Amino acid sequence: MKKRTVAEIIANLESRAPSGTAEAWDNVGLLAGDPTWRTDGAVVSIDLTPDVIATAIKKKYKVIINHHPCIFPAGKGLSRVVADRSTGGLVFEAIRNGIAIASCHTNFDQCALEVVDVVAKGLGVRADGRLFDKSSGSLLKLVVFIPNTHIDALRAAICEAGAGQIGNYDFCTFGTEGEGTFRGSSESQPFLGKPGILEKAREIRLETVFPRGLLEPVLAAMRAAHPYEEIAYDLIPVEQRPAPLGIVKGLGYGFWGEFPSPKPFSEVAKSVNRLFNIEGFWLTDPP
């Protein structure tokens, strides 16, 4: 198996769970180590522990991926990294053995829809929607102007990157045709027309919404699919709450849903115990 750099692994995680979807207080991505280190594999765990580091050393893996960041919260976290029994000591031990440490936390929680699918199926629940802790500000609207020859390619690119999902519907966009004008300088290389000449072009004003945390991948997809040298686009905050129905990447936590038929609360507890293979857990009193 070909070795990969730590940077390549982090980039792969970023494509699946963009760091922009993490909470502002969170600390995700590469937290310690050298992104150029190469590795045959990775150790994945909830927390950074001595056993986790021992496993990485034994298998000669050069990266550990934790769910909970070992340096937390962002901008604060550890006060020292020395050889002792503290969390800082674990970070020291990892780096001393050439092992990098990364975290995929609230960005994973909001983007790993596979977890929603597995848990919902395991409990026999239909996942209808997610849980939101913000009343507004979770969404952005993108307005971009595109020649009508490229509208389909651009729409597909930004929607595949996470834009255009409203509730149980995806590829939700709206386009209005109009006339765009522009004149490039002598240094320009316009897709249409010639430098120094005022050009008129039939264009589509394409609008869609997306989770704020997916800003970077959506804009990257837009730039890759757009033919213009300079792209005219607007980003507009959206104040309304996300749609209550639908499982949307980068938006919300967990899920809510219904059983096909009513179940005794005791049966629900047994299903949770069986699915997660745990000895005990807290439950609220049934209504």
N, C-alpha and C positions, 0 to 999 in steps of 0.2 A: 504494500500500500504506500502510495506517495505521501511523503511528509508535507504538512501544511504549516505555514507560519501562523503565529498567534494573531497577527493582523488579518490574515485571511479568514480565520475562524470568527473573529470579532465582526468582520464585514458581513459574514454569512448571518450571524445573529442579528445584526443591524437591519438586514434586508427582511428578516422575518418578524422582528420586534423592534421597530425604530425607537431609538433613545428619546426622540421627541415626544413619544407617548407616555414616558415615565412622568411621575409627579415631580413638581419643582423641587421638593425636599429630598428626592431620591438620589441615589448615587449609582449609576449603572455604566456598563462598558468595561474597558480595561482599567483596573484599579491599581495593579502592581505588576512589575515585570517588563520585559523587553518585547515589543511587538514583532521583532525580527526572529525571535526564537522559533525553531521548527520542532514539530511534534508529530508522533504517530497517532495520538488520540488525546482524549480529554477525560477528566473526572468531573462528573456532574453531581452536585449535592445541594441540599437546602442551606447548610451553613458551612463555614470553614472550621474544621475540627482537626485534632491531631490524626485521627484515623483517615481522614480524607487526604491529608498531606502524605501520610505513610503509603496509602494506596497509589498516589501519583508517583512517589519515589520508586515503589516496587515495580510498577508497570512502565516506568521511564517516560511518563507523559509530562509534557512541559506546560500544561495549562489546566487550571481548575475553574469551573464555571459554577458559581453559587447563585442561588435564588436570593438569599438575603446578603446584601453587601457587607463586607467585613469592615469597610471604612464608611461610617455612617453617622449623621446625615451628611449630605453634600456640603462641602465647605467647612466642615467641622471634623467629626469623626475622631480618629486616633490622635493622641497627643505625643506618642513616642512609639518607635519601632525598635525594640531591643530584644535580646535573647532571654525571655522569661515565659511565664505561663499565661500571659494575657493575650488578647486578640492581636496586639501588636507583635507579640512573640511568635504567633503563628504566621503572620505576614513575613517576619524576619526569616523564619525557618523555610518558608516557601521560596523566597528570593534567594536565600543561601544555596538552595538546591536547584536553582535555575528554573523555577516553576512560576509562571504568571498566574494572576488571579483576576477573574472577570465576574461581573454580576449582571444578571438579567432579572429584574425584580418587577416593579409595577408596569414596566413596558411589556414584560411577558404576560402579566396578569390581564392586560387589556388587549393583547394581540394573539395569544395562543388559543384560538378558537377550537383547536383539537381537544383541549381540556374540557371545554364546555360540551362538546359532542360525546366524549367518552363518559363523563360523569352523568350526563342526561340519559344516555343509553343504559348505563349501569344501574341507575335508579328507576328506569322506566318512566321518565318524565319527558314531556315535550317541551323543549326549551323555547319559550316564547319571546323573551326579552332579557336585557341586562339591567344591572343596578347602577344608578348614577348618583354621585355625591356632589354634583354641581347643577344648579338650576339653569345656568346659561353660560355662554362663552366657550362651549366645547366644540363648536363648529365654525368653519370659515367658508365663505363663498368665493369661488374662483370665477372670474370673468376674463375670457381670453379671446382675442380676435385672430381669426385664422382664414386663409383663402379656402374657398369651398372645395378646392381639389384635395385638401388634406384633412377635412373635417372628420371623416370616419377613422383615420389612423390616429388622430389626436384624441378623439373621444375614447377609443379603445385603450390607448396608452395610459391616460390619467385614471380611467375607471379601473383598469387592472392594478394600478398603484394604490387604490383605496378610495378614490373619489366616486361620487355618484350613488352611494348607497343610502337609501332612506327606508328605515324599517325593513320590511321583507322584500324590498325592491332594490335592484342594482342597475347600473348604467342610467341613472336618472340625470338627464341633462335637458337644457332648453337652448335652442339656437334661433337667432334672428338675423336675417340677411340684410346687409346694408352696403354702403360704399365707404371704403377707407382711402385716405389720402396720405401721401408721404413724399418727401424729397430727400434723397441721400446726398451726403457731402462727397467731395472728391475722393475721400478715403473709404467710402462705403462700398460694399459688395452686395447690392440688393438682389433678392431672389426674383423679384419682378421689376422690370423697367431698367433704367440706366441712371447712374449718378448725376446729380445736378438738374434732373428733370422732374417736375411735379407729376407724380403718378396717381392714378385712380384705379382701385381694385375692388372687385366684388368679394366681400368678406362675410364671414359668419361670426356673430357675437355669441360665443358658447358659454353657458353658465352651468355651474354645478356646485355642490357642497361636499365637504369632507371633514373628518375629525381633525382638529387643530394639530394634534400630535403627528399627523401624517404629512405635514407641510413639505418637508424636504423631499421625500420620495415622490410626492405628487408633482412638485415643481421640476424635479429631475426628469420625470417622465414627460412632462409638457415640453421641456427644452429639447429633449431627444427627438420628439416627434414633430416639432414645429419647424417649418422650412425657413422662417425669417431670421435674418442676422440679428435684428433687435425685435424682441417680442413685446407687444403691448398687452399687458394684463393687469387686473386689479385683484386685490385681496380684501374682502369685506367681512368684518365680524358679524356673526349671526347670533341674535339674542335668544331666539326660541330654543326650548329644550329639545334634545334629540327625540326622535320618534320612540314611543314606549315599546313598540313591537319590533322584533328583528334583532339578529345577532350581528353586530357590526365590528369589524376589526378596528382596534384603537379607540374604542368608545365604551366605557363602562367596565364593571367588574362582575364576576360570577354570572348567575342567570336566575330567572324565575320562570316557572312554568306549571303545568297541571298534569296530574296523572290521568290516564284514560278513564278511570273510574275511582271513586273515593276509596281510601285505604285507612285502616286503623293506624293511629300514630305509632303504635308499637311495631307495626310492620315496616313503617318508614325508617324507624331507628335501626331495625335489623338490616335493612337494605344498605344504610349508611355504613354500619359496622362491617358488613360483608364486602362492600365495594372498596373501602379504604383499608381494610385489614388492620383495624386498630382495636385496642383493648377497652378504651373508654373515651367518652367525649361528652361535652356539655350540650344539653337540650333545654329549650324554653318549655314552659308548661303548655300543653295543648289547649286550644281554646275550648 
